[in-house]
Amino acid sequence: MAGQLPLEGVKVADFSWVIAGPLITKYLAIFGAQVVRIESHSKLDRFRLQPPFVGKPSRNSSLPFADVNVSKMSLCLNLNKPKAVELAKRLVAWADVVTENFSAGQMASWGLGYDDLRRINPGIIMLSSSQLGQTGPNAGHPGIGNLLQAHAGVNHMTGWPDRDPTGPAVPYPDIIGPWFSIVSIVAALEYRDRTGKGQYLDLSQHEATLQFISPALLDYGVNGREGGRQGNESEEAAPHNAYPCRGEDAWCAISVRTDAQWEAFGRVLGPSEAGWVREPRFGTLINRLRHRAELDEHVSMWTRERDAGEVMRSMQKAGVPASLVASGRDLHEDPQLQHRGHFAMVEHPRLGRHPCTTPAFHISDMPPDIRPAPSLGQDTEVVCREILGLSGSEYAELADEGVFS
């Protein structure tokens, strides 16, 4: 059917929480999958309490939660109650895909491990996105992305040489892991279409993160060199830094790698700076790397007198890689992002009109289907009655027993 979303008809039982799991199912949902999130009042997804909020902080007013959970349904089940687990199993019988990102073994402790699920639904595809994978001596270690990125070596490489490790501003594994998971799920669906067989996908967020420091791992494995924190320095470019510009907390990043870029850089600075630009100590990349501290001082003196956007545009026009260090406002006002519709506006019944990030890729004639994120448990009765087939009296009885707490 022309214009049909690529995952239309795919049904997902989503047991995941916080970022690493819900980000996976966000992309499944906006491209057509019917995603039912299993949540609980008694064990609240802590991302529901993640600022910034719209208005008074509450479990239904978090903007980060609203962003990663668009186009989903919310079903509350207290999985510590056996009758809730039975309902979860009925949902598995309905589903094509089950996702979770708890500590290794947690789903099995509820009777919802892969061996349990495939007895219910032999064609089920289950994805577990855990810290270190489901097997091995350290598989059971709990943790969060901020700790895992240190364990993966990322923090060792981010920061200044004379200071403590800083780590990225966001839990890097939570952002990297989902892309491996999404591709794996789509591949498993294609495999099932051909063979009729389900799959268990065991993703280690730790190993996914290691893919992005591969050069450092290879350098140690082959040459015995151990990388470390370099601040903004590079062994392949100079100048290579974020330089202060006119105004409060305004910066522009500039990177010069080739002789042609260095010549273009000098033309942008103009005759007033030609004296130091033409000094032999800056004439080759090797010399610029040797004298990068002095080079950074010269560049900073020039950029301080200019607007960051002006520096960026003049450098880019000359063919020198450069970008202002963008604030949130800069990103929302960026003409390229606006042209591509990167921020979609969503009308939420509680939050009002708010922006939501959309995929970095576009699919021809298939814009993503973006609907407001659910309030906690807002679809519990609908799912129980229309998907699981409970009668009104059955639903009421289970509610009285705290199954939906």
N, C-alpha and C positions, 0 to 999 in steps of 0.2 A: 504494500500500500504506500503510495507516494506520501512523504512527510511523516511516516510512522517512526516513532523514536526507536533506536536500535535495540533497547532492552525491554520494550513493551511486552508484557506477558510474563516476564520473569518475576518470581515471588521470593522475597527475602525476609527471613526471620533474623532480626538484628539484635543480638544480646550484648553488643559492645557498648563502651562508654568512654567519656572524656574526649580525646581527640583522635588517636590513632585508628580506632574502629569506626566511629561516626563519620570521619572524613571519607573513608572508603565507601560507605553506603550513601553518603551525600551524592557522589557521582553516579552511583547505580540508580538512585532515585530520580535525579534530574534528567537522566536519559531514558526514563520509561519504566524502570522496575518498580513494583509495589513493595515498599519497605515498611515493615512493622517493627518498630523499636520496642524491645522489652525493657521496661524500667521498673523502679520500685520507690514508693514513698519511704520505706524503711531503710533503704540503702540508696540514697540519692546520688545520681550522677553529679559529681562535684563540679563538672563544667557548667551545670545550671547556676552555680553561684560564682561564676567567673566574671569579673568586671571587664569592660564598662557595662552599666545597666541603663535601661530607660526608666527614669523615675526611681522609685524606691527599690532597693535591692530585694529580689525575691527569686524563687525557683523558676519563675516564668518571665523574668525581665532581663536575662543576660543576652547581650548582643552576640558575643562569641558563640554561645550555644545555638542561638537562632541561625547563625551563619552556617554551621556545619550540620544542621539537622533539617534543612529545608526539604519540603516535599515528602515527608515521612509521616507515619502514624505512630501514636504512642499508646502502648498497652502496658498497664501496670500489673505485675505479677510478683508476689513475694515467694521467690524460689526456695526459701527455707521451709515452705509448707508443701507437703506431698501433693496436694490437690492442684497447686500451682504448677508443679513439675508435670503433672498429667496434662494440664492445659498446654504447657509448652510443647509437649510431645505431639499433641494434636496439631499445633501450629507447624511443627516440623513435617508432619505428614502432608500438609498443604504446600510447604515451601519447596523451592528449587535450590536455594542457597541459605546456609546458616553462617553468620559471622559472629566472632567473639574476640575480645582482646584482654581477657583476664589473665591472672598468673597461671602458669602451666598446671593442669590438673583440676582447676576449679570447676569446669563444666562437667568433668567426669564425676566429681564429688556430688553433684546434683543428679547424677544418672543421665547426663546429657552429653557424654563424650561421643566421639565419632562412632565407636562400635555400637553404642546404644542407638544412635540416630539412624544408622544404616539398616538396622533391623526394622525400624519403623518405615523408612523410606530408602530403599536400596539405591535410588538414583540421586540421593542428596549430595550436594557439594558443600563441604564445611571448610571454612577458613578460620584458623587460629593465628592471631597476630600477637605474639607474646614477646617479652623482653629478649629472651635468649633461646627461644624454640622450646618444643615440648619434650625433648630428650637430652641426655647428657648430665654430667655431674652437677652443673649449676642451673639446670632448667627451672628448678623450683624457686629461685631467688626472686622475691617481689621487688618492685621499684617503679619509678616513673621516668619519663623521657629525659628530664634534667640530669638525673643520675646516670642514665644509660649512655648519654653522649660523653660523659666523663670516662665511663668504662670502655667506650669505643675509641678513645684516644682523641676525640675532637677537642676537648678542653685543653689538652696538652699543646694544641697547635693554635689556639685562639687567645689573643692578648698580647702584651708587650714583653720583651725578653727579660726585663728587670722587674717584672711584677708577677703577682699570682695569676694562675689561670682564670679566665673569665667565662669562657663558654659563650655560645650564641645566645641571643636574647630570647629565643623561643626553644622549646624542647625539640631539637632537630630531628631525632628519630621519629617523632610523631608525625612530622611533615613528610619525611622521606618514605617511610614504610608503606603508607597507603598506595603509592603508585605501583609498587611491586605487587601488592595485593589485588588491585583492580585488574591489572593485566592477567594475573594468575586466574582470577575468577572468570574473566571473559574466555580465556583459553580453556578452562575446565568446562564451561558451558558448551563451547564448540566441540570439545572432545565427547561430551555426553550426547550431543546431537548426532554424532557419528557412530558411537558405540553403545549408547544406552547406559553407560557406566558412570557412577558418581566418583568423586575424588575427595581426599583429605589434603588440604593445603596447610602446611606447617611453616609459617613465616617467622623468622627470627629478626626482630627489629634491629638487634645488634649487628647482625651480618649485613642487613640492608644498608646500615649507616657506614659500615666499613667500605662499601663500594665508592664512597665519595671522598675517601682519603687514600685511594689506591696508589697515587704517585709516591706518597710518603711510605706506604707499606712496601712497595717495590724497591724504593731506594734503600730501605733498611735490609730487605731480603737479599738484594743483589750486592750492594756496596757496603753494608754495615753502618750506613750513616743514619743517625736518629734525628729526625726533624724536631723542631720546637717552635716556640712563639716568636714571630717576626714583626708583630704590629702590622703596619700597612706596607712593609717592605716586600720587594720581589727580587729574585735573582735573575729575572728576565727583563726588567723594565726600570728605568729611572729617567725622569721623576716618576714616582709611583706612590701616591699618597692622597689623603683628603686634606685640602688646603683651605685655610680660613678665608672667608670672603666678607664683604661689607655687610653690616647688620649683625643682629644677635643670633648666635649659634647657626651661622650660615657657612656652608662648606661646599667645595667642588672637588670631586675626585678626578685626577688626571693620571694617565698611564702612557708613557712613551717607550716603545719597544724597538723601533727601527730607526735607521739614519734618516729615512725620508720623513718620519714623524717628528724627529728632532728638528729637522730643517723647517718643517711646517710650524712647529711650536715656536721657533725663533721668529718667524714671520708674523705670527699672531702677537707676540710681545712687542715687536716693532723696534725702531732705531734706538729708543731710549734705554732698552735693555740689551742692546747688541753687544756691548762690551763684555759682560760676563758670559753671555750665551756662547760667544766665540772663543772663550778661553780654552786652551788645549786640555785642561783638566776635565772639561765637559764635552770634548770633541768626539769621543767614542763611548759606546755603551759601557765597556769595561771601566773606563775612567769615570764615567758618571756614577757607576755603582761604587767605586772606591771613594768618591767624594759626595755621596748622596746627602749627608747631613748639611753640608754647605749648599748643595743644590736646592734642598728643601727650603732653606732660609731665603734664598733668592726668589724662588717661586712664590713663597708665602708673602713676601713683601709686595709682589706684583698683584696677587689675588686679593689681598686685604683692601685694596682700593676699588674693587669692582664687585658688582652684583654676581651672585653664584650662577644665576641663569644666563647672564651675559657671558661669563667665562665659558660655561658649557657650550653655548651656541657658537661662539667664535672658534673654539677648539674643534668642535664637531664639523663646522663648515670647512675648516682647513684640513680635515682628515685625521685629527688627533683624538683618540678615545678619551671622552670626558663625560661626566654627569654630575649634576648637583646632587647633594645628599638630601634625598627627598623626605619631606615631612608627610604626615597623613593628608594635610590639605593639598600639598603638591601632587600627591597621587590621585586624589579625587578630581583635581583640576587638570590633570595631564591630558593633552589633546589626543595622544595616541590611545590611551586607555579608554577615553570617552568614545573615540571612533569605533573601537572594537566592542564597546558595550561591556567592559569588564565588570563594572559595578551595576548590578541590576537592582532596581527599587522594588521592595516587597511590601505589600500592605498587610500588616499583622494585626489581628483583632485586639491585641493587648499592647503591643509595642508601637503601633502606628506604622507610618511609612519609614522604612530603614533600608540601607544598602546591604547587598549581599554579593560576595565574590562569585564570579562565574568561571568556568574552565578556561585555561590558557589556550585551549584548542577549540576550533569551530568545526562542526560537521555540516557538510553542505545540506541546506534546506531542512536542518533539524535543530532549531534553537532549543536549548534546555528548558525543561518544564519546571519552573521555580515557583513553589507555593510556600506559604508561611510555615515555619517550624511549629510543631504541636506543643500545646501546654501539657504539663505532666498528666498523663493518663487520660487525655481528652477522648481517645478513641477506644477505650477499654470495652465499653459495652457494645459498640459497633463491631469490633473484632470478634468478641465472644458470641454475639448473636448471628452475625452475617458470615463470618469465616469459620468459626468453630462450631456453629450450629446449636448453641445453648438456648434453651427455652427461657422465658422471662423468669419463671420460678427458680430454675437452676442457677441463673445468674444471681438472683437476689440471695439465694441460700449461700452461695460461695462468697458473695460480698460480705454477708453477716459473719462468715468464718474468717475474714481477714485475708482471703486469698489475693485480693487486689490491693493490698496495703503496700 
